[in-house]
């Protein structure tokens, strides 16, 4: 069953079949060719049981919050404030791009929302100031990696559900790595600016900073309200998604940007995106059941221990494997397939599950900026009207700081576990 399952899955992926259909087809065919061929009702049973979890209700609300931010002009205000702060630096608008992503990450938690929402504004502004289109699109997709790390994060909600760990702990664990990713990209841009003649712009006056800050203050306050309400126990991490939506609706009404048509468009996009994610989760739960029946995790653990008992060597091999998977399979389905399989191995090596969650989150996120899947590359090439090949070549050097941060959080677990242990206590 295992060989048929993964063989069919990989074949369908190579044939460009949508990921949800690929997983579902592989699971169904594995059942039909096994001793369970007369018990196909197990598949829908596992699917329904898998998605019937309260923690997953946060997913559509965080997606909705990101969509509302995009249609109500909040992204423009975030970009304007970031530009007033750091626009005068060397490679100023590129630095603004990264800072805007760090701020927007605290609201939407989705890389796709960052690429599609802020990306259109950032690439247009950078081009108007004289930046090359491929460079503008590349730094946009590289900085979008920050989104799913800084809380709230849809990916971390799904991992917490799979690994049976606290969502609050995962949110806190992602904060420092997310900031490190942003700072590493800003440092990379600063070093690159010493040998390239990037366009510059005048320093904003204190009045301009105050004005843009005033206009965007309520938007900038959103991350603090969302995270603070979780940490103080005012809402659970799941309820925080509802709070984020209500806050975004309030912002849209306050700024007089939210119309019925815009609300309907945001709701439509949220519904379609949530449906796809839930179908993938449902089929992945059925796939996990097959893997458990065949004792695949135990076999993998035995083989890994036979290969090496050194935890650092195992982590290095794991990183290579995760990055390769992220290049061909999108983050959510990859996590749904890998996490249940790898958790027994992680436990056997004594690796903290929260630590592993941030490793796999960032490792798979690199995939949105690398071909052949590279969904972020496709989005920015479309919104920025840049050739896909040009964006791919331009983004490659920007992966270096991201990989260095990944190595840091992998081999220095305290970077990940310090904040959740400090605030919530040891697990």
C-alpha positions as CSV (number, residue, x, y, z in Angstrom):
1,X,0.0,0.0,0.0
2,X,2.8,2.4,0.9
3,X,4.5,2.0,-2.5
4,X,1.3,2.4,-4.4
5,X,0.3,5.4,-2.3
6,X,3.4,7.4,-2.8
7,X,4.0,6.2,-6.3
8,X,0.6,7.3,-7.5
9,X,0.8,10.6,-5.6
10,X,4.2,11.5,-7.1
11,X,3.1,10.5,-10.6
12,X,0.0,12.7,-10.3
13,X,2.0,15.6,-9.0
14,X,4.4,15.3,-12.0
15,X,1.4,15.3,-14.3
16,X,0.3,18.7,-12.8
17,X,-2.8,17.3,-11.2
18,X,-4.2,19.6,-8.4
19,X,-2.8,18.5,-5.0
20,X,-6.2,17.7,-3.5
21,X,-7.1,15.4,-6.3
22,X,-3.6,13.8,-6.3
23,X,-3.9,12.9,-2.6
24,X,-7.4,11.7,-2.9
25,X,-6.6,9.6,-6.0
26,X,-3.6,8.0,-4.4
27,X,-5.5,7.1,-1.2
28,X,-8.4,5.6,-3.2
29,X,-6.1,3.5,-5.5
30,X,-4.1,2.3,-2.5
31,X,-7.3,1.1,-0.9
32,X,-8.6,-0.6,-4.0
33,X,-5.4,-2.6,-4.4
34,X,-5.3,-3.7,-0.8
35,X,-7.1,-6.0,1.6
36,X,-9.4,-3.0,2.5
37,X,-10.9,-2.9,-1.1
38,X,-14.3,-3.9,0.3
39,X,-14.2,-1.3,3.0
40,X,-14.0,2.0,1.0
41,X,-16.3,3.6,3.5
42,X,-13.3,4.0,5.7
43,X,-12.1,6.9,3.5
44,X,-15.1,9.2,4.0
45,X,-15.2,8.3,7.6
46,X,-11.6,9.3,8.2
47,X,-12.1,12.5,6.1
48,X,-15.1,13.6,8.1
49,X,-13.6,12.8,11.4
50,X,-10.3,14.5,10.4
51,X,-11.9,17.9,9.6
52,X,-14.4,17.9,12.5
53,X,-12.0,19.6,14.8
54,X,-12.7,22.9,16.6
55,X,-9.1,24.1,16.2
56,X,-9.5,24.2,12.4
57,X,-12.2,26.8,12.6
58,X,-9.5,29.4,13.0
59,X,-8.3,28.8,9.4
60,X,-11.1,30.5,7.5
61,X,-11.3,33.4,9.8
62,X,-7.6,34.2,9.4
63,X,-7.9,33.9,5.7
64,X,-10.9,36.2,5.8
65,X,-8.9,38.8,7.8
66,X,-6.1,38.8,5.2
67,X,-8.6,39.2,2.4
68,X,-10.4,42.1,4.2
69,X,-7.1,43.9,4.7
70,X,-6.5,43.7,1.0
71,X,-9.9,45.1,-0.1
72,X,-10.2,47.9,2.5
73,X,-7.0,49.8,1.7
74,X,-5.2,48.8,5.0
75,X,-2.2,47.5,3.0
76,X,-1.7,50.9,1.5
77,X,-1.6,52.5,4.9
78,X,0.9,49.9,6.2
79,X,3.1,50.5,3.1
80,X,3.0,54.3,3.5
81,X,4.1,54.1,7.1
82,X,6.9,51.7,6.4
83,X,8.1,53.9,3.6
84,X,8.2,56.9,5.9
85,X,10.2,55.0,8.4
86,X,12.9,53.3,6.3
87,X,12.4,54.6,2.7
88,X,15.5,56.8,2.9
89,X,17.8,53.9,3.6
90,X,20.0,52.4,0.9
91,X,17.8,50.1,-1.2
92,X,15.1,52.0,0.7
93,X,12.0,50.7,-1.0
94,X,13.3,47.2,-0.9
95,X,13.7,47.6,2.9
96,X,10.1,49.0,3.0
97,X,9.0,45.8,1.2
98,X,10.5,43.7,4.0
99,X,9.2,45.9,6.9
100,X,5.7,46.0,5.4
101,X,5.7,42.2,5.2
102,X,6.7,42.0,8.9
103,X,3.8,44.3,9.9
104,X,1.3,42.6,7.6
105,X,2.3,39.2,8.9
106,X,0.9,40.1,12.3
107,X,-2.5,40.4,10.7
108,X,-3.0,37.9,7.9
109,X,-0.4,35.1,8.6
110,X,-0.5,34.0,5.0
111,X,2.3,34.3,2.4
112,X,-0.2,34.2,-0.5
113,X,-2.1,37.2,1.0
114,X,1.2,39.1,1.3
115,X,2.2,38.4,-2.3
116,X,-1.2,39.2,-3.8
117,X,-2.1,42.2,-1.5
118,X,1.1,44.0,-0.6
119,X,2.9,42.7,-3.7
120,X,0.9,44.7,-6.2
121,X,1.5,47.9,-4.2
122,X,5.2,47.2,-3.6
123,X,6.2,46.1,-7.1
124,X,4.4,49.1,-8.7
125,X,6.1,51.6,-6.3
126,X,9.5,50.1,-6.7
127,X,9.3,50.2,-10.5
128,X,8.2,53.8,-10.5
129,X,11.3,54.6,-8.4
130,X,13.7,52.9,-10.9
131,X,14.1,49.4,-9.5
132,X,14.2,46.5,-11.9
133,X,11.0,44.5,-12.2
134,X,12.6,41.1,-11.5
135,X,14.4,42.4,-8.4
136,X,11.2,44.0,-7.1
137,X,9.2,40.8,-7.6
138,X,12.0,38.7,-6.1
139,X,12.2,40.6,-2.8
140,X,8.4,40.6,-2.6
141,X,8.2,36.8,-2.7
142,X,11.3,36.4,-0.4
143,X,9.8,38.8,2.3
144,X,6.4,37.0,2.1
145,X,8.1,34.0,3.8
146,X,7.8,36.1,7.0
147,X,4.0,36.0,7.0
148,X,3.4,32.4,8.1
149,X,6.0,32.6,10.9
150,X,4.9,35.7,12.8
151,X,1.6,35.0,14.6
152,X,-1.2,34.6,13.8
153,X,-0.4,31.9,11.2
154,X,-2.6,29.5,9.4
155,X,0.3,27.0,8.9
156,X,1.1,27.0,12.6
157,X,-2.6,26.4,13.4
158,X,-2.6,23.3,11.2
159,X,0.7,22.1,12.6
160,X,-0.6,22.5,16.2
161,X,-3.7,20.4,15.2
162,X,-1.5,17.7,13.7
163,X,1.1,17.5,16.4
164,X,-1.3,18.0,19.3
165,X,0.5,21.0,20.8
166,X,-0.8,24.3,22.0
167,X,-1.6,26.9,19.3
168,X,-0.5,29.7,21.7
169,X,2.9,28.0,22.2
170,X,3.3,27.7,18.4
171,X,2.4,31.3,17.9
172,X,5.0,32.5,20.4
173,X,7.6,30.1,19.0
174,X,7.3,31.6,15.6
175,X,7.7,35.3,16.7
176,X,11.5,35.4,17.1
177,X,12.3,33.3,13.9
178,X,9.9,35.5,11.9
179,X,11.7,38.7,13.1
180,X,15.1,37.1,12.3
181,X,14.0,36.3,8.8
182,X,13.0,39.9,8.3
183,X,16.2,41.3,9.8
184,X,18.3,38.9,7.8
185,X,16.7,40.1,4.5
186,X,17.2,43.7,5.5
187,X,20.9,43.1,6.3
188,X,21.3,41.3,3.0
189,X,19.8,44.3,1.2
190,X,22.1,46.7,3.1
191,X,25.2,44.7,2.1
192,X,24.0,44.4,-1.5
193,X,23.4,48.2,-1.6
194,X,27.1,48.8,-1.0
195,X,28.0,47.4,-4.4
196,X,24.8,48.3,-6.4
197,X,23.5,51.7,-7.2
198,X,20.0,51.4,-5.9
199,X,17.6,54.3,-6.3
200,X,17.3,56.5,-3.2
201,X,14.7,58.9,-1.8
202,X,14.7,61.8,0.6
203,X,14.3,61.2,4.3
204,X,10.7,61.6,5.5
205,X,10.2,64.5,8.0
206,X,8.9,63.8,11.5
207,X,5.6,65.3,10.4
208,X,5.3,62.9,7.5
209,X,6.1,59.9,9.8
210,X,3.5,61.2,12.3
211,X,0.9,61.6,9.5
212,X,1.4,58.2,8.0
213,X,1.5,56.7,11.4
214,X,-1.7,58.4,12.4
215,X,-3.5,57.2,9.2
216,X,-2.2,53.7,9.7
217,X,-2.3,53.5,13.5
218,X,-5.4,51.4,13.8
219,X,-3.9,48.9,11.2
220,X,-0.6,48.8,13.1
221,X,-2.5,48.1,16.3
222,X,-4.1,45.0,14.9
223,X,-1.1,42.6,15.5
224,X,-0.8,43.8,19.2
225,X,-4.5,43.4,19.8
226,X,-4.7,39.9,18.2
227,X,-1.6,38.5,20.0
228,X,-2.2,40.4,23.2
229,X,-5.8,39.0,23.5
230,X,-4.5,35.5,23.1
231,X,-1.7,35.9,25.6
232,X,-4.0,37.5,28.2
233,X,-6.5,34.7,27.9
234,X,-9.2,37.1,26.6
235,X,-9.7,34.8,23.6
236,X,-8.4,31.4,22.6
237,X,-6.2,31.1,19.5
238,X,-9.2,29.8,17.6
239,X,-11.4,32.7,18.7
240,X,-8.7,35.1,17.7
241,X,-9.5,34.5,14.1
242,X,-13.0,35.8,14.7
243,X,-11.6,38.8,16.6
244,X,-9.3,39.5,13.6
245,X,-12.2,39.5,11.2
246,X,-14.3,41.8,13.3
247,X,-11.4,44.2,13.8
248,X,-10.7,44.2,10.0
249,X,-14.4,44.9,9.3
250,X,-14.3,47.7,11.9
251,X,-11.2,49.2,10.2
252,X,-12.9,49.0,6.8
253,X,-16.0,50.9,8.1
254,X,-13.8,53.4,10.0
255,X,-11.7,54.1,6.9
256,X,-15.0,54.1,4.8
257,X,-13.3,51.7,2.4
258,X,-15.5,48.6,3.0
259,X,-18.4,48.3,0.5
260,X,-20.8,45.4,0.1
261,X,-19.2,44.4,-3.1
262,X,-15.7,44.3,-1.5
263,X,-17.0,42.3,1.4
264,X,-18.7,39.9,-1.0
265,X,-15.4,39.5,-3.0
266,X,-13.4,38.8,0.3
267,X,-16.0,36.3,1.4
268,X,-16.0,34.5,-2.0
269,X,-12.2,34.3,-2.0
270,X,-12.2,33.0,1.6
271,X,-14.8,30.4,0.9
272,X,-13.0,28.9,-2.2
273,X,-9.6,28.9,-0.4
274,X,-11.0,27.4,2.7
275,X,-12.8,24.7,0.7
276,X,-9.5,23.7,-1.0
277,X,-7.6,23.6,2.3
278,X,-10.3,21.5,4.0
279,X,-10.4,19.0,1.1
280,X,-6.7,18.6,1.3
281,X,-6.8,18.2,5.1
282,X,-9.6,15.6,4.8
283,X,-7.7,13.4,2.2
284,X,-4.5,13.8,4.1
285,X,-6.1,12.5,7.2
286,X,-7.2,9.4,5.2
287,X,-3.6,9.1,3.9
288,X,-2.3,9.3,7.5
289,X,-4.6,6.5,8.5
290,X,-3.1,4.3,5.7
291,X,0.5,5.2,6.8
292,X,-0.4,4.3,10.4
293,X,-2.0,0.9,9.5
294,X,1.2,0.1,7.5
295,X,3.4,1.2,10.4
296,X,5.3,3.5,8.1
297,X,6.4,5.9,10.8
298,X,7.9,3.1,12.9
299,X,9.8,1.7,9.8
300,X,11.2,5.2,9.0
301,X,12.3,5.6,12.6
302,X,14.1,2.3,12.5
303,X,15.9,3.1,9.2
304,X,16.9,6.5,10.5
305,X,18.5,5.1,13.6
306,X,20.2,2.5,11.5
307,X,21.6,5.3,9.4
308,X,22.7,7.6,12.2
309,X,22.0,8.1,15.9
310,X,23.5,11.6,16.0
311,X,20.7,14.1,16.4
312,X,22.6,16.9,14.5
313,X,23.3,14.7,11.5
314,X,19.6,13.7,11.5
315,X,18.5,17.3,11.6
316,X,20.8,18.2,8.7
317,X,19.3,15.3,6.6
318,X,15.8,16.4,7.7
319,X,16.4,19.9,6.5
320,X,17.6,18.8,3.1
321,X,14.6,16.5,2.8
322,X,12.1,19.2,3.9
323,X,13.5,21.8,1.4
324,X,13.3,19.3,-1.5
325,X,9.7,18.4,-0.6
326,X,8.8,22.1,-0.3
327,X,10.0,22.6,-3.9
328,X,7.5,20.2,-5.3
329,X,4.6,20.2,-2.8
330,X,2.8,23.2,-1.3
331,X,3.2,23.9,2.4
332,X,-0.2,22.8,3.8
333,X,-0.4,19.4,2.0
334,X,3.3,18.7,2.6
335,X,2.8,19.3,6.3
336,X,-0.3,17.2,6.4
337,X,1.6,14.3,4.8
338,X,4.9,14.7,6.6
339,X,4.0,15.6,10.2
340,X,2.1,12.4,11.2
341,X,4.8,10.3,9.6
342,X,7.8,12.1,11.1
343,X,6.5,12.8,14.6
344,X,7.5,9.3,16.0
345,X,11.0,9.9,14.5
346,X,11.2,13.3,16.1
347,X,10.1,12.0,19.5
348,X,12.7,9.2,19.2
349,X,15.5,11.7,18.7
350,X,14.3,13.8,21.6
351,X,13.4,16.8,19.5
352,X,10.9,19.2,20.9
353,X,7.7,19.2,18.9
354,X,7.3,23.0,19.0
355,X,10.9,23.3,17.8
356,X,10.3,20.8,14.9
357,X,7.1,22.8,14.0
358,X,9.0,26.0,13.3
359,X,11.7,24.0,11.4
360,X,9.2,22.4,9.1
361,X,7.3,25.6,8.7
362,X,10.3,27.7,7.5
363,X,11.7,24.8,5.5
364,X,8.6,24.3,3.5
365,X,8.1,28.1,3.2
366,X,11.3,28.2,1.1
367,X,9.3,26.2,-1.4
368,X,7.1,29.2,-2.3
369,X,10.1,31.0,-3.6
370,X,11.7,28.1,-5.5
371,X,10.6,26.3,-8.7
372,X,8.9,24.2,-9.9
373,X,5.9,24.7,-7.6
374,X,6.9,28.1,-6.2
375,X,3.4,29.5,-5.9
376,X,4.8,32.8,-4.6
377,X,6.8,33.1,-7.8
378,X,3.8,32.6,-10.0
379,X,1.8,35.2,-8.0
380,X,4.4,38.0,-8.1
381,X,5.2,37.3,-11.8
382,X,1.5,37.8,-12.5
383,X,0.9,40.9,-10.4
384,X,4.2,42.4,-11.3
385,X,4.0,41.5,-15.0
386,X,7.5,40.0,-14.9
387,X,8.6,36.8,-16.6
388,X,8.6,33.7,-14.3
389,X,12.2,32.8,-15.3
390,X,13.5,36.3,-14.5
391,X,11.9,36.3,-11.0
392,X,13.3,32.8,-10.3
393,X,16.9,33.8,-11.1
394,X,16.6,37.1,-9.2
395,X,15.3,35.3,-6.0
396,X,18.0,32.7,-5.8
397,X,20.6,34.9,-3.9
398,X,17.9,36.0,-1.5
399,X,17.4,32.5,-0.4
400,X,20.8,32.5,1.3
401,X,19.8,34.6,4.3
402,X,16.6,32.6,4.7
403,X,18.6,29.3,4.7
404,X,21.1,30.7,7.3
405,X,18.1,31.6,9.6
406,X,16.8,28.1,9.1
407,X,20.1,26.6,10.1
408,X,20.2,28.9,13.2
409,X,16.8,27.9,14.5
410,X,17.5,24.2,13.7
411,X,20.7,23.9,15.6
412,X,20.0,26.5,18.3
413,X,16.6,25.4,19.6
414,X,16.5,28.1,22.3
415,X,15.8,30.7,19.6
416,X,12.5,28.9,19.1
417,X,11.6,27.7,22.6
418,X,12.8,30.7,24.7
419,X,9.7,32.9,24.3
420,X,7.0,30.2,24.8
421,X,8.9,28.8,27.8
422,X,9.3,32.3,29.3
423,X,5.6,33.3,29.0
424,X,3.8,30.0,29.2
425,X,6.3,28.0,31.2
426,X,8.0,24.7,30.2
427,X,5.7,22.3,28.3
